[in-house]
Amino acid sequence: MEELLVRVEEGICTISLNRPAARNALTAAMRLELISLVTSIDADETVAVVVITGTDPAFCAGIDLQEIAAGEATDAIPALRAPDAGVEQCRDNLGTAVGRMRTPVVAAVNGACYTGGLELALACDVIVASDRATFADTHARFGLAPYWGMSARLPARVGPGRARLMALTGRPVPAAEAERMGLVDLVVPHDDLAATVAGIAADIASAVPSAIAAAQRLYDASADLPLSGRLHLEMEVAEGFRFDRDEFARRVAARTRR
């Protein structure tokens, strides 16, 4: 599919949204292909990390508005579903598919990241942004309700007050402000974005896969737990973790030689 560019190198899978003339707005075909793609990637043990980005000048403007107007976005607009459609049809959307991945996912936000595009970024584990990036939740401006996780994941990152402000006003948040809010993890100059994300992805890919999996489980499962629950979960995961002494020794020796 020309609208999705996929490259796999050294355990890193880079997915680029490629509709630059439409600010990488997601068509129904793109959404279905992305869901299938991330599901298959998550089952591929040769892929250690996924990077999702857009072709300049935007990251993703969200769902293609013309398709919504035509009633072709049932994965994002439940009211568009046929009355006899099953609930699972509605729940199997892109935000859910990316959010349930155990493979770490890094969003490389190179420009405008709006509405469904912001929900896509929020479903990723790490968000790195260009200094040209802007972020907005414009659901209310178009008479829409979020459905890909915005109301859960955005306040988890920025707090309920700021999330509500973004939802009610639809105002764009520039990259520097987004970093201060905690919406993104790192902001870098636009020309450095690709190299910075490549370095982060390489670091993730070079770690021990079982330890990455344990970290993913801990951070995913402990988000809603009190401190005592998080501490208990950490002990539970550590006690069940299969420590590879040979791999540990190999890595210590390699570090010592440097």
N, C-alpha and C positions, 0 to 999 in steps of 0.2 A: 504494500500500500504506500503510495507516494506521500500521503499525509503523515505517515509515521516512519521515521528513519531509525533503524535498529542496528547497533554495532556492538559486538562482543569482543573484548580484548583483555587477556590476562585476568579473567574472572570478573571483569567489570562490564555490565550491560548498560549501554547508554541509549535511551529512548528519546528522540527529538520530535516534538510536535511540529509539523511542517505545513502549516497553512498561513504563511506570513501575511498574505494580503488580507486575510480575515482575522488577524491577530491570534492565529492558532486556535480559533473557536472550534469546539469539538462537535463533529457531526455524529449522527447515530452510528454510522459505519466505523468511525474512529473509536467511539466509546466501546462498541462491541469487540473490536480488535484489541483494544488496550486491556479489557477485562480478560480476554483469552490469553493475551501475551503475558501479563503479569502472573496469571495463574500457572501457566506453563513454566515460566522462569522460576517461580517459587519452588517448583518441584525439581529443578535442575541443580544438582549439587555442584556443578562446575561453575555456576554463577554465584559469586560471593557478595556482590553488591550491585544495586541498580541505581542509575542516575536518570532522572527525568528532567528535561529542559525543553526550551522552545527555540524555534528559528527566529532570530532577531527580526523585528524590534520588540516582540512581546513574548511573554511566557505562555499565557493562555487567558483569553477573554471569557472563558466559560462555555456554556452550551451555545450552539449556533442558534441565534434568535429566530431565524427564519424557520428552522425546524420546529421550534416551540410554537410559533404562530400557526404552523401547519398541523400541529397535534402529533408530532413525531418524536416526542421526548418523554416517553412514559417512564423511563428509568430515573428521571429527575423531577417530573411533574406528575405525582400520583393521580391528580384529577383528570389527566388525559387517558388513563387506563380504561379499557373496556370494563363494563360492570362485572363481567364474569372472569376477569383476569385474576390469577392467583397472587397472593401476597408476595410470594418469593420472586415473582417477576419484578416487582417493584423494589425489593430489597437488594437484588443483584445488580448493584450499580458500581460505578467506578470508584467512588470514595470508599465503599465497603471492600472492594476487591484489593485496592492498594493498602488499606488499613489493616487487613488481616494477614498481609505478607509477613513471613518470618525472615525472609531475606531483607537486610537493611536497605532502605531506599533514601536517596539524597535528592532533594529538589534543588536544581540550579536555576534560580529565578532570574532570568535575564532581562525582564521588562515588565509590562503590565500584567498583573496577576489578579484577576477579578472574578468574584462570585464562584461559579463552578471551578474556575482555575485556582482560586484560593482554596476551595475545598480539596482539590487534588493535592496542592502543596501541603496543606495541613495534615493530610493522610500519610505523608512521608515522615520518616524518622528524623531527618535533619533538613533544615532549610538554609541554604546559602544564597544570598541575593547580590545582584549587581547594584551599584550605587544609582543606576537608572531605574530600578524597579519601583513600582508602586503597587499598593494592595488596597482592595476595596470589596465590600460586601454590598452589592447593588440589588439584591433580591427584592427588597421593598420598593425600590424605584420602578421595577418592572411588574409589580403586583405578583411576586412569586414568594414562596416559602422555601427555606433551605431544606435539602433532603439528603445531601451527601456528607453530613457530619459537621456542618458549620457551627451550629449552636452548641455542640459538645466540645469540639476541638479548639475553636477560637477562644472561648473563655478559659479553657485549660491553659492556653499559652499566655494570654494577655490580661486575664481577669474579667469578671462579668461586666464591670462598668465600662471598660474600653470596648469590649466586644459588643455591648449594647449600643454604644455610641456609633460604632462602625455600621451596625445593622440598621439603626434608625435614620442615620444621615446619608449613608452611602458614600461618604466623602473619601477620596483617595488618601492613603497614608504613604508618604515617601519612605524610601528605604532606611534612611537614618533614624526616623521616628519609629519605624517598625522594629529596628534593632533595639532601641531604647525600651520599647514596650515588651520585648521578648517574643514578638511575633516571628522574627527570624533569628537564627543563631549566629550569623556572621554576615557582614556586608563588606564587599571588596570592590575596588575599581572595576568597571565593566570589562576592560580588556584583560583583567586578571581572573575573571570568574571561571573560565574553563580550566585553567591550570590549577587554581585553588581547589576546585571540586575534584579534579583528577587526583590531586594529592591526598585529599580526604578519602576518596574511594580506594586509592591504593593502600592507604593505612588500614582501612577496614578489611580489604581483601587479604592483607598480609597477616592478619591476626588468626588465632586458632578458631576454626569454625564452631566447635562445641562451646567455647567460651563466649563467642559472639551470640550464639543461640541462647545461652544462659542469661546474658545481659539483656537481650531482647525480651525474654520472658519476664525477667524481674521488672523492667521499666514499664512493660505493658500491663502486667497484672497488678502492680502495686500502686497504680495511679490513684485509685479510689480508696485505698486502705489507710487506716490511721497508722501512726508511727509504729506502734506495737505490732500491727499486722504486717507492715513492710519488713520489720526486723525478723519476724517469724518466717516470712516467705523467703528471705535471704538465707536463713539457716536451712530451711527445707531444700532449697535449690542446691546449696553448697554440699549438703550431706548426700544428695543424690547425683552429684556431678562426677563424671568419670574422668579423673585426672590422669593424663598421659605423662608419666615420668620421663619416658624416652624423648618425647617431643619437647618437654620442658628443658631437659638437659641440652638438647640440640640447640634450642633457641638461646639459652644462657651462654653456651659456648660460642655461638655466632656473634652474640653481642660483645663478648669479651674480646674477640678477635678484631673488632672494629676499632 
